[in-house]
Amino acid sequence: MTLLELPSTRAEAWRWADLGALSAAAALAPVAAAAHEWLDLPGARLLFVDGKLDASRSELGGVTIEDHPAGDHALGKHARGLGWALRLDRDTAADPVQIVHVATGKENHLPAAIALGDDAVAQVVETYIGSGWTNRATRITLGRAARLHRSVRLLQSAGFVSLRDDTSIGAAARLVTVFLGAGDAGARIDGQVTVGEGGYAEVGGALLCRGEQRQECAVRVHHAEPNGQSHQLWRAVAADRSTASLAAAVEVARHAQKTDGEQSLRGLLLQRTATVNLKPELEIFADDVKCAHGATVGELDRRALFYMESRGIAPARAQALLTRAFVADALGRIGDDTVRDAFEADADAWLERAL
């Protein structure tokens, strides 16, 4: 086990971090590898077990395995050495890339890189299953007018998943990233996104928590050049005594005029013993911008529940339908029908367990 120097929860960026769960996950006893199924998509398929590529069950396609340097992030710096990389040249469009991460206990680390040349197009789908501490660091670089759609689902049954993304979006490039936390493991999604001139960044998703589980996101978007757009749409659902925390920040540099930044953070409490923490943040140094944020936490609409029950819908079913509608707009950002259907099925399975 790696000797870790974990950050302090006294630091603002880590105030809600469940570092105790991370340490406990790193010491879990080994378990059998979890079963997995590939989505019905063409393209490369990579299976990593405890951070190591299973070449016999993988099809690399255009993905390479290469050495990655360590970063300076508190957790991401442990993900270094051999990892996967997707590099596309100018004017290239690739088939979807599926990556399944299987954890069988204790800790594992894996770096990755996605680098798209000018006008390149790619789609990446990642799935996390198993048990233990899974730690990932991904560097993303988008050239001029490149487009990347990334979908990440966290389905680990136990332990902790920590993700660190460092993203640079070139002029007129477009990034859409959707996360779904629908497993029983703790999770931290940590990201830094820098938007170039006329670039577009959309980062968000849904965190679904139950039991004593804790999940959080901490994503910061920096508008470094004029005419950029960013949208952060996050939904959190907390049941039992669980905690979901959403921290989303937008920074606008002094010369980044005509920036359009939007944040929408909403939390839903299925029981009053649960907790949702929301922290939208704007740091604006330019004077010609359009930036807004909204943050609300509440319970299911009792009038809507009463109406549905009066029409013969069972209470549990009514709760499930309203909760599904609450997270639907977050998952609706996924453009591929096959991927979106899989994510919605994961959310439905979580609802069946939680309600």
N, C-alpha and C positions, 0 to 999 in steps of 0.2 A: 504493500500500500504506500502511495506517495505521501510524504510528509507535507501537509498543506498549511499554508498561511492564509487563512480565510479573512475576508474583509470584516470590519466591525459594523454592527447594525446601528452604531452611532453615526455612521456616514449616511447622508441623506439618500443617496442612491440605493442603499441597502437597508433602509429602515424597516421594510416588511419582509426581508429575506429570511427564509427558514433554513438557516445554516446548520442547525442541529439535525434536521432531517437529512441534509446532505451528508454530514459526517456519519450518521447512522446507515445511510444507503451504501456508503463506501465500505462498510463492514458487514454487509449481508452475506449470509452463507450461500455458496453456489447452488443454483437450481438448474433444472433441465431447460434446454432451449425451447422457447415458445414457438408454437406453430404460426405460420404466416401464409398469406395468399397474395399473389401479385394481382394488381388491377389489370383489366383487359385493355392494355395500351401497347402500342408498338414501342420500339426503342430499347435503350440500354436498361439492364436490370442488375443492380449491385446489392449483394447481401453481405452485411458486416456483422460478425458475431464477436461481441466484446471488443469492438474497434478494429478487428482484423478481417480482411476481405476473405470470404469463402469463394475462391475462384471456381470451384467445381459447380457451384450453383449460381454463378454470375455470368452476365453477358455485358462486357464493358462497352461495346459499341465505340463511340467517340470519346468515352471517358478514360482518363489516364490515372495511374497511381504514381504519385511523385512525392518528393520530400517537401515539407512545409516548415518555415521558420516559426518560432514561438512569437506570440504577440505580447502585449503588456497588460491585457485585461486580467483581473484577479483570478478568474476561473479559466478563461479562454487560453491563457498562457500555458496551461498544462496540456492542451491539445496541440501537439507539434510532432514532427517526424513524418512518417508515411501516411498519406491520406489521398482522397480522390480529388480530381480536378476536371472541370468541364471548360474547355477553351474553344471558342468558335471564332473563325476568321470573319472578315467583313462580308456582308451580304449572305450569310449562311443561316439556314433554318434547320434545326435539328428535331428529330423525333423526341417525344417525352423521355425523360430519364427518371427511373424509379429507383429509390434507395431505401432498403429496409435495414434498420438497426436493431439487432437482437442483443439484449443484455442477459447474461446468465448468472449475475451476482458480482459483488464487490464493485470496483470502479473500472471504467474504460474511457479512453480519450481518443478523439479523432479529429484532425483538421481537414478542411476542404477549401476549394477555391472555385469560383465561377467567374470566368472572364469572357465577355462577349464583345467582339469587334463592332465597328460601326455597322448599323442596320442589321445586326444578327438577331435571331429570335430563338428562344429556348423555353422549355417548360420542365420543371423539376418537382417531383413528388417524393416526400420523405415520410417514413412511418417508423415509429419507435415502439417496440414491444419488449416484454421480458421483465427483469427485476435487477436492481442494483443502481449504482451511480453512473449515468451516461452523460458524458461531458463533450460538447462539440463546439468548434470555432470555425466559422465560415467567412471567407473574404469574397466579396462580390464587387466586380468592376464592370460597369456597362459603358460601352463606347457610344459615340453620337448616334442617336435614334435607335439604339438597341432596345430590345424588349425581353423582359424576363417575367414569367409567371411561376411562382413558387408556392406549393401547398405543403404544409407540415402538420401531421397529426401525431399527437402524443398519447399513446395507448398503453404505456407500461403499467403493469398491475401492481408494482411495488417499487420502492426506492425513490430515485430523484433523477430528473432530467434537467440539465443546464445547457442552454444554447446561447452562444454569443455570435452575433452577426455584425460585421463591419462592411458597410456598403458605400460605394461611390457611384453616383448616377451622372453620366455625361450629358452634354447638351441635347435636349429634346429626347432623351432616353426615357424609358417607362419601366417601372417596377411595380408588381402587384404581389404581395405576400400575405397568405392567409394561414393562421394557426388554429388548430383545434386541440384543446386539452380535454380529453374524454376518458383518460385512464384513472387509476387510483394512486399513482405516484405523485410526489410533489414535483413542482416544476418552476423554473425561472427562465423567462425569455428576455434576453438582454440585447439591445441593438443600438447601433449608431449609424444613421443614414445621412449622407451628404448629397445634396441635390444641386446639380449644375444648372446652367442657364436654360430655361424652358423645360427642365426635367420634370418628371412626374413620379411621385412615390405614394403608394397606397399600402399601408401596413396595418393589420388588425386580425381579428378573429374572435373566438369564443373560448373562455375557460370555464369548465364545468367541474365543480368541487362538491364532495360529499364526505361524510364521516368526519375525521379530524384532518383531512387533507388541506394542504396549502399550495396555491399556485399564484404566480405573479408575472407581470410583464413590466419591463422598464425600457422603453424605446424613445430615443431622442432623434429628431429630424432637424438637421442643420441646413438651412437655405443659404448657400454660399454665393449664389449668382442671381440676377434678376429673372423675373417671369416664371419662376418655378411654382409647382403645385404639390401639395401633400394632403393626404387624408388618412387619419387614424381612426378606425372604427372598431371599438372593442366592446364585447359583451361578456359579462360574468354572471354565472348562476351558482349560488352557494346554498347547500342543504346541510342539515344536521348542525355540527359545530365546526364546519369547515371555514376557510378564509380564502377569498380571492382578492388580489390587489392589482390595480391597474394604474400605472404611472406613464403618462405620455407627454412628451415635451416637444415644442417647436421653437427653434432659434432662427431668427432672421438677421443676417448680417447687415451692416449699415448701408452697403451699396446694393443690396438685393431687393431693389424696388419691384413693384408689381407682383409680389409674392402672394399666393393664395393658400393659406394653411387652415385646415379644419380638423377638429378633434371631437369625437363623439364617444363618451364613456358612459356605459349604463350597467347597473348592477341589479340583479333580481335575487331577493331572499326568499327561499322556499320555506324556511323556518326562522323565527326571530332569534334563535340561538346561533345562527350563522353570521358571518361578517363579510362585508365587501368594502374595501378601501379604494377610493378613487382620487387621483391627483393629476388633473390636467395642468399644463404649464406653458406659458407663452413668454418668450424673451425676444422683444422686437426692437431693433435699433434703426430700422428704416421707417420712413414716414408715409410712403405710398403703398400700402399693403391692405389685404383683406384677410384677416385672421379671426377665427372664432373657435370657441370650445363650449361643450356642454357636458355636464356630469350629473347623473341622477341615480339614486338607489331607492328601490321600493319593493313591494310585494305584489303578488298577482292581484289583478283587479277583481275584487269580490263581486262586483255587479256582473262582470262578464262570466265569472264562475257560476253565479246564481242563474243567469240566463241560460247557460249551456246545460246546467243540471235540470232546469225546468223543461228543457227540450229532450230529456231522457238520456243525456250523456252522463256516464258515471263520473263521480268526482275525480278519481285518479286520471281518467282519460281526459277530462276537461283541463286539469292542471298540465298534463303532458302537451296538449294541443297549444295552450297559451304559452308554455315555456318554449316549445318548438318555434312558435311564431316570433318569440323574443330573440332567438339566436339566428333566425333565418336570414336576416339581412347581412349578418357577418359572413355566413357561409355562401351567400348568394354572389359574392365577389369572385368565386371560383368559376372560371369560364368553361372548363371542360366538363361536359355532362357526366362522364364516367367518374371523374374524380369528385365532383360535387355530390353525386349520388352516394359514393362511399363515405364521404364525410357526414352527410345527413344520416346515413344508416348508423354511423358511430354515435352521433348525438342521440338518435332514437334509442339505441341500446343503453346508453347512459341513463336516459330518462326512465326506462323500464326498471333499472336497478334502484334509482334514487327515489322514485315516487311510489 
